Amino acid sequence: MGRIIAVANQKGGVGKTTTVINLAAYLADSGKRVLAVDIDPQGNTTTGLGIEKHTVDASIYDVLLEGQPLMEALVPTDVVGLHLVPATMDLAGAEVDLSKADHREMRLKAALTIVKERYDYIFIDCPPSLGLLTVNALSISTMLSFTTVLLDFLPFSWNRLCISLPVSSLSKVLVVETVTRRYDRSFTGRSLWTISLHP
C-alpha cells in the first residue's frame, strides 16, 4: 500500500490545492502511480488538473453519499500516471447530508480501501474546515500535511486542528508535516511531528 496524504488546514488560501496539484503531478511525472482526491466543494484541484466539472459522470459526492464505486468516478488527467476523483458543486451539501448518514466519518475510507493498492501515493485535498469531509480524509490517511503560511495565528490553528481530531475513529499514529508556503529567515520552514491519537 502506498502513502495516503491528507492536505489540510481549516484556513483557506494557505496552498492546500497548490500543494496537492504540484506534488501529485511531480510524482506521477517521476513514474509513480498517483491518485488525487478532491473533497473540497470549491473543486479547484479538479479544475487545476484540467477537468471540466460539468463534464464528469460521477464525483466524490456520488461516492460518499450515493454509494457509487470509486472506480466509476476516476478520471485520467493530462499527466500520465495521475488519476483524479473530481469534486463538483454537489459537494457543497455533503456536510449536511453526511451528518445524517451511517458511518459518516468512514465513508471515504471504505471507498479508497478498494483502490489504494493500485497507487503509490494518494493525495486528498481537504476543504478549509474541520467538518466531516476533513474527518473522512483523516480516517484513511497515513500522513497529514498541515499546509500553512507564517501567521500570528498559526499556533492557534495547529492546536485547534489537534483538539478537533476525533480520537475514537482515528486511533492510530499519524505523521504530521507542516509545509510552510512563505519563506521567513527566522522560521525553520519545515517541521515533523509524530503524534499518537490513541486515547
N, C-alpha and C positions, 0 to 999 in steps of 0.2 A: 504494500500500500504506500502511496506517495504522501506528501505533506499536504495538509488541508489548512489553509491560512485565511483567517478572517481579518479583514482590514476594517478597523472600527474606531470610532470616536463620536461621542454624541454632539460634538460641534461640527458644523458644516464649514466648507471652504478650507480644509486643512490638507487636502491632497489625497484623500482615500481613493477616489476613482482614478486619478492620475497614476498613483502607485500601482493599482491593480492592472491597468492597461499596459503600462510600460514594463513591469516585471513579467507579466504573462507573455507579452509579445517577445521580450528578450529571451526568455527561457524556451519558448517554442522555436524561435529562430536558432537557438543553440541545439536543437534536436530533441528537446524534451516534449512529452505529451502533456498538454496543459488544458485545463478547463477553467473558464471564468464564469462565475455565477453572480448575476446582478440581482440583488434583493433590495435595491434602493428604488422606491417608486419614481424618482426622477429619471431613472433609466439612462444615466449618462455613460455608463460602461457599455451599454448596448449601442448607443449612438456612436460613442467613441471608437468602437470596433467596426464601424461601418454598416451596422444592421439597422434598417428602417423598421421602427417598432410596429407600424401598421401593416407590415407585410408578413409578420411571423404567424405561424399557425397555432403555436402554443407558447406560453410563457411560464415563468416561475410561479405566477399566481395559479395557473391551472394545475401545476404540480402540487403546490401546497394546499390548495383549497378544493380542487376538483378531483384529486386522486389520479391525475394523468401521469403515466410513467415518465420519468425524467428523460429517458432516451428519446421520447417523442418531442421534447422541447429543445433538444440540442440543435444548434445551427453552426455550420462551419464559418470561419472568418477568412479574410484575405491572407492571414498569416498561417502558413502550413503548420499543422500540429496544434493549432489553438482553436478550441471549440467554445461556444458560449451558450449559457442558458439565459435568454433575454428577459428583461422586465418591460412591462407595458403600464399604461395608466391604470389598468385594473388593480395593480398592486397597491394603489392609494387607499383602498378599502380593506386591505388584508389584515391590518391590526385589529379592526373591529370584528371581522369575520373569524380570525383565529381565536379571539377571546372566547368564542362560543364553541370552539372545536375540541374534540377529544385529542389528547396527546399533543397539545398545541405547541409545546416547546420542542418537540422531537420530530416534527414533520419533515424538515429539511434533512435531518439525519437519516430518516428512513428512506428518503428518495435518493440521497447520494450514496448510501451503502451499496446500492446495486451497481453503481458505475465507478466507484472510487479506485478499484484495482486497475482500471484502464488508463489512469493518468498518473504522471509523476508529481504534478502539482495541481492543486485546486485552489483558486483564489475566490473568496467571497467578498464582494463589495457591499458593505453594510450601509443602511441609511443613517443619517445624523440623529440618532435617537437611541434610547436604551429599551425599546419596546420588544415585542415578541419576535419581530423579524431578526433583530440582532441576537436575541437569545437563541433562536433557531440556528444561527450561524455558529455561535459559541458551542452549542451542544455537539457539533460534529468536528470542530476544529482541533487540530493538534498544535496550532500556534496562533496567537493573536498579535497582529501588527497594529500597535496603537499609534496611528499616524497623527502627528501634531505639528504645530508651529510654536515658536518661542513666545509664550504669552504669560502674563502675570497669573492667569487663571489655570495654568497647566496643572499644578498640584491638585487643585480642586477637581478638575476634570478627571484626573487619574484616580483620585480617591473615590469619586462618585461612581466611576465605572466599576471599581473593585467591590464597593459596597453593594452595587446593584446586581452582581453576578448571582444567579440562582444556584446556590451550592448543592441543593438536593438533586438537581437534574444535571449538574456538571461536575460530578465527583471524580475528578481526575487531576492530573498535573498539566498545566498549560505553560508553555514558554511564551512570555510576553516580551515583545520587542517594540521599542519606540523608534519611530523613524521621524527625524526632525526635518521639516521642509524648508526652514530658513536658517542660514548659517550665522553663527554668532561665535566670536573667538572665545567668549567666556563660558561656552557650553561644550560639553564633550561631543555632542552631536548624535551619539548612538549609545543606548544602554540596553542591557539584557537583564531580565529577572526571570527566575523560575518561581512560580507561586503555586502552593498546594491549595486546591479547592476542597480538600477533604474536611469535613466538619471536625 
